[in-house]
């Protein structure tokens, strides 16, 4: 764990087991409890040869039978085309601005139960292997409980039950928010907007966050949920945090190392300063820190 001290413009190399040492009474640690579901499907196009890969991103109907999805190969998938997944048919009923498709599943039962049986965990594309049964547990935080993400809130992957107990023992409150990771988190930046992602903050958690002396957010998704809450957004947020943004309630953040030119890195730069963050990244590369989902982390205080 690389620790960045914003005020002093310095950093130090630590281990994540030291994280509870940075907490104290009056703090509130905010965790995103969204749970990854098996949202990747492999099927065949009706009337055509060749396989189709689909990533279900977000349900857009009350019965959870209509979904926004990413498809591959995308250019070939036209409106009204049908795809079959393990005997279940879906129809393409719409196209999005950036190549997404809207799929309507013709299935009588609970679609989530069906996905649990035949769906695949959507591992990041830089992991060059198929998913396994173990990934359903490993690509998940220990506090995940609200189904809906297509990628894990990766800063939360570092926590164990023992670390959480140590955080409480340090005197910190723990509040849970739910922001379902979707296109807004991992798609390339296009203009000044992100795709909206679903989020909610319970009244209990909101009270803890408002009453705390210092808010420490675990992950950029927790930051976006907290900042959206204090900007009076509800239900969905397309909040794009970039340099110049005025933070409402986040006082410290834990985050993994992110891709260049991503909205995630821009958020961290907005919080700690672009030149300082990029210098810290250079140190991280030289020191052999691991990047991406299963990589190391950075605490910014």
N, C-alpha and C positions, 0 to 999 in steps of 0.2 A: 504494500500500500504506500503510494507516494502521497505525502501530506504537503499541501500548499497553504502557506500563510499569506493571505491576500494583503494584509496591512503592512507586513514586513517585506513583502516581495522575496520570499525565500521558500525553500522546500527541504524536506528531509525524507529519507528512506525509512519506512517502518514496515511492520507486518500487520495483516488485517486483524490478527488476534489482539492487537493493541487498540483497536477501534473504541471499545468501551472506556478507555482511559480519557478519551476526548469528550466524554459526556459528563454532565453534572446535574444536580437538582435544579429544576426549573426548565430543563430542556424537554423538547418533544421530538422524538424520532418518528418520522413519517415513512411508512412502508406501503408499497403498492401491492395489494393482495390479489391482483388479477391472475387468473390461471390460464395457461396455454391449453388449447384443446386440439385434437387431431384433425386439423383443417386442410391437410393436403390430400388430394384425391387423384387417382390415376384411372382414366377411362378411355373409351373409344368413341369416335364420331360416327353417328348413324349415317350410313350410306357412303362412308369414306374409309380409307385405310389409314393406319397410323394411330399412335397413342396421343392422348391429351393429358396434360397435367393442369390441375386446378388448385388454386389456393383460395379458400373461402375467407373473406376478410370481415364481413359484417352482415348480420341479418337485417333485412329492410322490410320485413313483414311481421305482423304480430304472431303468426303461427310458425315463424322461423323456417319457412319453406322457400323463401325468396332471399337471395344473397347477392351482395356485391362480391366479385371475385376477380382475381388475376388468372389469366389462362395462358398456356404455352402449348403449341405455337399460337400466339395471339392474333396475328394478322389473318389467319385462315378462319377464325371463328366468327361467323356472321349471325345476325339476328334471325331468330326462328330455327336456327340449327339445333339439333338434339345430340346429347352425349349420354352414354350409358356407363354407370359405375357399379360394378358388381350386381348387375340386373336392375338397378334403379336408374330411371331416366330423368334427365334435366333438360330444360329448354332455355336457350339464350333469348331473353326477352328485351335486352337493352344493352347499350354501349355507353361507357363513361368518357369523360373529357380526355383522360390520359390512358386510354386503352383498356380500362376495366370492363368487365361484362357483368350483366345482371342475369343470374340463373334462377329459374323456378323449378324446384324438385317435385316430381310426381311420386310422392311417397305418403302412405296413409298413417304410418306410425310416428313416433318421436324421432325427429331427424338427428338430434344429439345422441340418442342411444345408438342409432345406426352408425353415426360417425365414430363413436367410441369403438365399434366393432371393426370397421373397415378403413377408417381414416389413418393418416400418417402424421406424426409429429413434424411440424415444419421447421426442421433444423436450418440454421443460416446457410446460405449458398456456398460459403467458403469451407464448410465441413463436407468434404468429398466422400461421402458414404451414405448408404441408406439408413434410415432410422431403425432403431431396435426397440424391443419392449422396455429395456432399461431407460431409454430416453424419455419415456412418459413420466418418469420420476426425476431423472437427473436434470432435464431441461425445465425445471420447475422450482420456484422458491419454496422453502419449508413452510411459509405462511400463506401460500396460494390457496384461495378458496372460491373466488368468484370467476366462473368460466367465461372466457370471451377473447383472450389474446391470441394472436398469431405469431407472437415472438415473446420470449420471456423478458420481464423487466430485469435486465441482467445484473444491475448493481445488487439486487436482492439475492442473487445466487450465492454470494459470499457468506450469508448468515447461516448459522446453525442454531439449534435450540439453546445450546450452551452460551453462545455469544449474545443471544437475545436476553437470556437470564442475567448475564453480566451487565448489559445495558440498563436493565431495570434496577439491578443492585447499585449501579452508579447514581441512581436517583432520577433517571429520565422516564418520562411517560412515553408510551408507544401508541401512535394513532395510525389507523389503516385508511387508506384511500383506495379507490378502484379506478384505474384508467386502463381500458382495454387497448393493448398495443395493436395498431393497425397501420394503414398506409401512411398516416401522418408522421409516424416515427421513423420509418426506414426508407421511404421513397426519396429520390433526388429532389433538391430544392428547385421549385419552379415559381419564380416571381416572389411575391410577398405573402403567400398563403400556404398553409399546410392542409392536408385532408383532415376533416373533423374526426375526432375519436371520442368514443363514449366514456364518460367518467361520472363518478358519484362520490360524495363525501357524506357520511352519516352525521347526524346531529351530534352524537357522542364524540366523534373524531373532530368535528369542527370546533366544539367547545374546548377540547384539549389543545388544539392548534392555536386558537385565539388566546387562551389563558397562559400559554407558555412564554417564558422569557426569551427563549431561543429555539428556532425551528431548524432541525437538521433533516434534510430530505434525502432518502436513499434512492438515487436514480433520477434521471431527467424526467421520467413520467410522473414521479411524485412531485417534482418541482412544478411541472405544468398543471397538475391537478390542484396543488395548493395555490399557485398564482391565479389560476382560473377561478377558484373559489373566492378569492379576495377581489377579483375583478367582476364579481357577481355574474359569472357564467354558470350555467347549469345544464346537465344532460349531455351535451357535446361541447368539445372545445377544439378550435383550430388555431389556438394561441401559438404564435411563432415568436419565440424569444431569441433575440439577436442583439448584438452590441447596441447600446443606447436604451435598452429596455430598463425600466425602473421596477426593481423587485419590490413586491408588496410585503412578503412575509418570510421568505426563505433567507436564513442566516448562514447556513452551511450546507454543503451537499457532498454526498458520496457518489461517485460515478466511475464507470469503466473508461477505457481509452477508446476513442471513436475515430471513424474514418475522416480524412480531410474533406472539407467542403460539405459536411453533413450538417443538418439542422441541430443535431445533438452537440457537435463540437461548437457550433455557433452559440448555443445556449451556455455552455461552460465558459466560453470567451466573454459573453455578456456579463457573467457573474464575477469572473476573476481578472478580466483584462486580456485582450488578445495576445499581446507580446509576451506577457508573463506566462500564459498558458502554453503558447507555442515553444517557449524556452524550456518549460517543464517537460513538454513532450520530447524535445530533443534529448534531454537528460534521460527520460524513460527509455528511449530507443537505445542510447548508448549503454545504459545500465541493464538492458535485457529484460525489461518489463514485457509481459505478454499483453497483446491487444485483443479486442473483440469480446464476444459473448462469454467465453470460458477463460478470459484473461484476468489480469490484475486490475487493481482499482486505484482511485485517486480520491483523497478526502480534501475538500477545499474549505478552509475555515477563515 
